[in-house]
Amino acid sequence: MTPRTPPTITDPASLNWFKSTASSANGECIEIALAPGGVVGVRDSKDTGGPALAFTAGDFASFIAAVKAGHLDA
C-alpha cells in the first residue's frame, strides 16, 4: 500500500472560516473552512491565528458520520 500525502493548508488566513449556527457563546467551538484541492480545514474558534488541522473531504465526512452514529461517544 502506497502511503498517501497528507493534506495541507498553506495560508489559513486566506480561507473563509465558519462555525455552526448552533454553536454556543461559551467558546467551545471549532471553525471549518473549505480549502483548495478538496481539503477541509478545522481550527479552534478561540485561537483563530493558531494551527489548523487539514483533512481530505472524504476523511472529514467519515469522521462526521461516525460522530452522528454515536461511534465516538465516551
Backbone bond lengths (Angstrom), bond angles and torsions (degrees), N, CA, C in turn:
res aa  C-N    CA-C-N  psi(-1)  N-CA   C-N-CA  omega(-1)  CA-C   N-CA-C  phi
1 M - - - 1.440 - - 1.530 108.26 -
2 T 1.298 116.51 129.02 1.452 121.60 -179.69 1.526 109.75 -83.48
3 P 1.335 117.46 127.58 1.469 118.36 178.63 1.521 110.04 -65.70
4 R 1.291 116.14 141.19 1.466 119.66 179.30 1.522 110.38 -92.81
5 T 1.305 114.56 152.22 1.452 120.88 178.54 1.522 108.51 -76.00
6 P 1.320 118.12 127.55 1.471 119.24 -179.45 1.528 110.73 -67.97
7 P 1.335 116.56 147.03 1.457 119.30 177.75 1.520 110.92 -68.38
8 T 1.307 116.17 152.85 1.466 120.98 178.07 1.519 110.45 -136.14
9 I 1.321 114.96 159.28 1.461 122.76 173.25 1.523 105.77 -123.31
10 T 1.332 116.51 114.65 1.464 119.24 -174.87 1.522 113.63 -84.47
11 D 1.328 117.65 -27.98 1.470 120.29 -177.66 1.531 110.28 -139.57
12 P 1.335 118.03 78.21 1.470 120.42 -176.80 1.528 113.76 -57.06
13 A 1.327 117.43 -32.02 1.467 120.27 -177.62 1.529 112.38 -66.40
14 S 1.316 117.90 -20.40 1.465 120.55 -178.21 1.524 112.90 -85.52
15 L 1.320 117.86 -6.48 1.468 121.20 -176.44 1.522 112.01 -89.15
16 N 1.322 115.27 157.95 1.462 122.30 177.37 1.537 107.97 -93.32
17 W 1.328 116.50 96.63 1.461 122.53 -177.15 1.524 110.22 -85.00
18 F 1.325 116.90 143.98 1.468 121.07 177.48 1.516 109.52 -145.41
19 K 1.325 115.63 160.34 1.461 121.01 173.26 1.512 108.36 -131.32
20 S 1.283 115.71 164.31 1.456 122.47 -176.87 1.522 111.11 -60.77
21 T 1.317 115.84 143.04 1.467 119.61 174.28 1.524 110.85 -68.17
22 A 1.334 117.57 -14.64 1.465 121.72 177.59 1.531 111.79 -86.79
23 S 1.326 117.49 0.23 1.464 120.63 179.97 1.519 110.52 -64.13
24 S 1.319 114.39 144.97 1.458 118.96 179.28 1.524 109.81 -90.13
25 A 1.305 116.16 169.89 1.468 121.73 -177.98 1.524 112.12 -86.39
26 N 1.326 118.23 6.73 1.470 120.28 -175.97 1.529 113.54 -82.30
27 G 1.335 117.46 -2.03 1.455 120.72 176.95 1.513 114.92 83.26
28 E 1.313 118.35 7.96 1.466 122.16 -179.37 1.533 109.58 -93.49
29 C 1.322 116.26 56.26 1.458 120.03 -173.00 1.523 111.65 -126.50
30 I 1.313 114.09 160.34 1.455 120.44 168.70 1.515 107.99 -116.54
31 E 1.311 115.73 159.39 1.456 121.96 174.30 1.521 108.18 -116.99
32 I 1.310 115.50 149.25 1.459 123.65 -177.63 1.523 108.19 -121.07
33 A 1.327 116.35 145.49 1.466 121.57 173.94 1.520 108.32 -141.85
34 L 1.322 115.19 145.30 1.456 120.94 174.54 1.517 107.61 -96.75
35 A 1.317 116.09 119.43 1.461 122.43 -176.35 1.524 109.89 -106.08
36 P 1.330 116.60 163.95 1.468 119.63 177.70 1.523 112.37 -56.85
37 G 1.314 115.86 151.21 1.459 120.85 177.79 1.509 114.48 79.45
38 G 1.331 117.93 16.59 1.460 120.84 179.58 1.516 114.14 73.95
39 V 1.324 116.38 24.55 1.466 121.55 179.91 1.524 109.48 -92.06
40 V 1.328 116.48 138.50 1.463 122.70 175.63 1.520 107.60 -107.68
41 G 1.332 116.34 123.37 1.451 121.44 177.72 1.512 110.55 -96.93
42 V 1.323 116.28 144.25 1.463 122.67 178.27 1.528 107.47 -134.15
43 R 1.334 115.89 131.20 1.472 119.69 177.80 1.521 110.30 -143.88
44 D 1.319 115.73 164.64 1.462 123.73 178.24 1.528 108.37 -77.99
45 S 1.312 117.33 126.36 1.470 120.39 -178.16 1.530 112.50 -67.52
46 K 1.333 117.73 -18.56 1.467 120.70 178.14 1.527 111.89 -83.33
47 D 1.328 117.10 -15.30 1.462 121.85 -176.62 1.528 109.17 -132.93
48 T 1.317 116.34 66.31 1.464 120.79 -174.14 1.523 113.34 -65.93
49 G 1.314 118.04 -19.16 1.451 120.67 175.95 1.516 112.97 -93.07
50 G 1.310 115.84 -1.42 1.460 120.97 -178.20 1.515 112.17 -82.96
51 P 1.312 116.38 -166.34 1.464 120.34 -176.46 1.523 112.55 -69.23
52 A 1.307 114.81 154.27 1.460 121.90 175.17 1.521 108.34 -122.75
53 L 1.304 116.55 136.03 1.459 121.57 174.39 1.514 108.41 -84.14
54 A 1.308 117.24 149.26 1.469 121.78 179.89 1.528 109.23 -124.73
55 F 1.326 116.07 132.12 1.458 123.03 179.81 1.519 109.08 -130.53
56 T 1.318 116.58 151.67 1.457 118.24 168.52 1.526 106.89 -69.60
57 A 1.318 116.40 157.24 1.465 119.64 179.24 1.528 110.41 -60.61
58 G 1.326 117.25 -38.85 1.463 120.89 179.56 1.520 113.00 -65.44
59 D 1.333 116.45 -42.77 1.462 119.81 177.62 1.521 111.46 -64.46
60 F 1.326 116.76 -40.32 1.460 119.77 179.81 1.529 110.30 -66.85
61 A 1.324 117.30 -40.98 1.466 121.04 178.04 1.533 110.68 -62.36
62 S 1.331 117.22 -39.23 1.471 120.63 177.29 1.523 111.22 -64.31
63 F 1.322 116.65 -41.00 1.462 121.29 178.09 1.536 110.36 -61.55
64 I 1.326 117.26 -48.59 1.470 121.41 179.83 1.532 110.73 -60.80
65 A 1.326 117.26 -42.27 1.458 120.43 178.49 1.526 111.51 -61.94
66 A 1.334 117.00 -40.31 1.468 120.75 178.71 1.525 111.25 -65.79
67 V 1.330 117.00 -39.69 1.470 120.61 177.30 1.521 110.28 -63.15
68 K 1.335 116.59 -48.47 1.460 120.73 -178.62 1.519 112.30 -62.28
69 A 1.338 116.70 -32.70 1.459 120.69 -179.38 1.530 112.97 -81.97
70 G 1.327 116.32 -5.25 1.459 120.51 178.34 1.522 114.33 81.51
71 H 1.330 117.20 13.49 1.460 120.50 -178.43 1.527 113.49 -72.12
72 L 1.324 117.82 -14.84 1.466 120.87 -177.58 1.525 111.94 -111.15
73 D 1.314 117.12 11.61 1.465 119.92 178.38 1.524 109.98 -66.70
74 A 1.313 115.53 143.35 1.469 119.56 179.94 1.505 111.00 -80.22
